[in-house]
Amino acid sequence: MLDTGEENRTAFAQAFSGAITARGVSLSWLHRRLKDRANPISVATLSYWRSGERHPEGLRSLTALEDVERLLGLEPGALLDLVSTRARLGSLAPAQNPFTESQVRDAAAETLKLLAAPPIEATRSLSAHVVSTVDENGLLRDRTAQVLVQAVAPFVHEMTYALMSVERVVRRPECTLRGATLVREHLHESEHVYACVLRLDRPLVMGATTMLEIGMAVPPPPAGELPAEDETAAFVMRPIRDLVVWTCFHPDAVPDWTTEFERTPATDGLVSRTLSPRDSIHQSRRDFGPGILGIRWGFDR
C-alpha cells in the first residue's frame, strides 16, 4: 500500500505527463517557456517530475508550478493540489511585528482579535510591488499592492492584510481585489491600524503560492481636518525576497522635500534619509525584513 507521499507523487506524475501529452509539447519547449518567465526549471528536473521519480518540493519549483499550469492549459491548482503538503519551504523565519511602539502593537492585536483573523504566521510574502499615487493636493490618493503569497501552513483559505502607522492617521480605504474577496474589516478606534480578512479564490496547501492584487483608494480628509495622508510604506513580518515601493506624485504637486524611512533588525531602530524631490520615487530591497520601508513628503509653501 502506498503512503500518502507516494500516492501524491504518482498522481502528480500522471497528471503532469497527461497534460504534456494533451498539449502536444516537449519538455524542452516547457523548459524554454519557463526560462522566458524567469522560472527556470531544468529539462532533467521536468523529466523526473513526469516519471514520478521526484515531485516539486523546493520554493523555486512550487513557484514555477503555477506557470506550468498556465503553459499546459490547466485549471489553477490542477497540479499544485497534487503536491504533498510536506513540501520543503526552506528557511522560515518566525513572524515578527516590525512596529516596536506599544500603542500600534496593542491596537494591532486588538484588531486581529476582533476580526477573528487567521494567524498571520500562516502565510508569507515572497515578493511585493506597492505603487502609490499622490494627487494634486499632495495627498495619498490610492495604493495598489501586487503580492506573491505562499502558504506556510497545511491549509490556508483566508489571510490577513493590514495598514499601520505610528505618527499618521490611517483612514478606512475602499478596497478592490483580484485573487481574493474581502470578508471582514476593521479600523481601530486609535486610527493607527486598519486590517481586513481576505478569502482566497483558491485555498492553498502548504508551499503553494498565489498572486494577489490589493487596491486601496484613500478617502479625502473630512472638511476642516488637517490632511494626514503624506506618507506611504510597506511592512513585512518575515524576510521578503523582493520588495519595491513606487510613489508617483502629481506633476502639479511635486513635494519640496521627501524622506525615506526604514526599520529592520539590521538598522537597529528607525532610520531616516533625505531624498531628492522628484515626481516619481522608487525604493527597492532584496531579502528585506522583517521591517518597514516607506517615504514621507511635504511642502514648504
HELIX and SHEET records of a PDB file:
HELIX    1   1 THR A    4  ARG A   23  1                                  20    
HELIX    2   2 LEU A   27  ASP A   36  1                                  10    
HELIX    3   3 VAL A   43  SER A   51  1                                   9    
HELIX    4   4 LEU A   59  LEU A   71  1                                  13    
HELIX    5   5 LEU A   80  LEU A   82  5                                   3    
HELIX    6   6 SER A  102  LEU A  115  1                                  14    
HELIX    7   7 ILE A  120  ALA A  122  5                                   3    
SHEET    1   A 6 GLU A 174  ARG A 178  0                                        
SHEET    2   A 6 THR A 209  ALA A 217 -1                                        
SHEET    3   A 6 LEU A 140  ALA A 151 -1                                        
SHEET    4   A 6 THR A 123  VAL A 134 -1                                        
SHEET    5   A 6 ILE A 240  PHE A 249  1                                        
SHEET    6   A 6 SER A 280  PHE A 288 -1                                        
SHEET    1   B 3 PHE A 155  MET A 164  0                                        
SHEET    2   B 3 VAL A 193  VAL A 205 -1                                        
SHEET    3   B 3 ALA A 180  LEU A 187 -1                                        
SHEET    1   C 4 GLU A 231  VAL A 236  0                                        
SHEET    2   C 4 GLY A 291  GLY A 298 -1                                        
SHEET    3   C 4 TRP A 257  ARG A 263 -1                                        
SHEET    4   C 4 VAL A 271  LEU A 275 -1                                        
END                                                                             
